[in-house]
Amino acid sequence: MLSFVNVSLEKEEFSNLFQLMGKLAYWLGKEATIRLLLDHFEGCCFNKRPGVREACALSMGDICAIIGPEMSQGRMVGNFF
C-alpha cells in the first residue's frame, strides 16, 4: 500500500490511501500498527511531494489514537513542527 507514495497520484488519492491506513490501524491494534505501519507512515510525513504531507496530517489523528499518547508525542507530533 505504501509503495503507492512513490508513484504519481493525485492529492485525493493520497488522502484516500492514508484514510485506509488509519482504518487498517484500528483492525491491527497498537502493537501491529507500530510494527507494520508506523515507520512507513512517519516517512510519508517527511515526504516532499505536494499533497503527501497534507494527507498524512489529515490521517494522523487515526494513527495517534491507536498508538497512544506517549508514542504520538514522541514520534508523530514532532514531524510537523
N, C-alpha and C positions, 0 to 999 in steps of 0.2 A: 504494500500500500504506500509506504513512504518513498519508494523509488519513483513515484509519480512527481515528486517535488522537483526532480531533475529534468523533467520534460516541460514543454511549453503548454501550460494550462492557463485558462482564464481565471480571473480573480474569484468568480463564483464557484468554479470547480475546486479551487484551493479551499474555499470556505466549506464546501460540502465534504471534502476529504477530511478536514480537521474535525468537523462535526461528527462524522462517522467514527473517527478515532476517539472522541470524547465518549460517545455511546458505547464503543467497544470496551473502554476502560471500566465502565460500570459492570460489564459482564465478567471481565478478567479479575477484578478485585485489586487491592493495593499492591500486594507483592508481585503479581504477574505484570501489572501495569508498570511498576518500577523496573522490573527486569526486562520487559519486552518493548515498551514504548517510550519510556521517559528520555533516554539518551537521544533517540531519533527526534522526538518532539522538541527537546531542548535545542538540538542542532537546527531545526527548522526555524526556531525563534531568532537565530542569528543569520538566517539566510538574507542575502542582499536583494533578492528579486522582489519587485513590487507585488504586493498582494499576499506574499507568503507570511511575512511578519504580522500583517494585519489579521489574516485568517488564524494564525497561531494565537494571537492575543485574544481573539473572539472566543476561542475554544479553551483558553487557559483555565477558566473557571471550572469547567467539567473535569479536567485533569487534576487540578488542585484539590477539588472536593474529594477525589479518590485517594490521592497520595498523602493527604493530611497537611496540617498547617506547618509543621516543622520542615518537612521536605519542600513544601511550597515556598516558604520564606527563604529557605537556604539555597534553592536551585532555580526556581522559576521566576520569582518576582524580580530578582536582580537582572534578568535578561533585558528588561525594558527600562532600566534606569541607568 
